[in-house]
Amino acid sequence: MTAATAADLRAQLSDLRDRLETTINDAPEEAHLRRLLREVDTALGRIGTPAYGVCEECHDEIGREQIASDPLARYCLGCLTPKELTALERDLGRTRELQGGLLPRLDLRASGWAFEYHYEPAGAVGGDFCDLIPLETGDTLFLLGDVSGKGIASSVLMAHLRAIFHSLSALNLPAPELVGRANRVFCDFTMSVYFATLVVGLARRDGRVELVNAGHCPPLHFRRDGTIASVDATGLPVGMFRGERYEAVRLELAEGDGLFLYTDGLSEARDALESEYGCERVARLIAADCARDPRTLVTRCLADLSDFRGTQTERTDDLTVMVMTRL
């Protein structure tokens, strides 16, 4: 385990310990919280020693992904009892179903816009974030992002972030203020080691788009004339600094113009030779597609990614793609 990883886990557990102590002071009769606090103290004492991250049963390494999702883990998956494995599989299945239920409707058409997306977690559940929220004004709020980490922990934060934006969407705020408020709530109620890169946009009925890029992969703005431009970050990821201020890029999309949004599961995908897919390849793919129908673009992008990666390369990151075009 690297020093940086150990420092992140120590910060995460220390933050959890502070919250547990506060909760226990308010509810001292909760014995299960005291047991959890003892487990956290034990884990904090083990971090930085050779014993941390090693299974107490077989003495093999537990695995980075399991430790990242559960810093209190003392046993590897191979040493869990059949009963514990069954319970874990059942919980993962329920979490996957719940996460699938949070995703927006496919092939959405609203207020002169067509939306299509593809969401594919690397494991049973993932930390990518994707949503479409029709507003009372007739406009559409669209979001796509990536919560730090993988597995169950990041999927919980994805759901938390979704709930924040759904609550704030009723206020009909400009995009920069909306992201700023969401950032403050996320900072106040999330452990400091977590953050999320995010693209948040308001698609207006008249073709105007107000776009905030919070440290995320640059969306690609494509036009009918074949030109393509990227929209770089206008602020830091959500959850890093409570007082971060965000700016918006304002676009005007004509009929046939659109936006291509994606997570780094696309741009940083690698082939068998460790070459990176890259956003330039995405831009070439869009430029070569005359129709630019959202569903067609998503389908062709996934097919091209599959050809690039080949059959011998294992996917290690969540993948989300969203395309929106002006009808």
Disulfide bonds with the S-S distance in Angstrom:
none
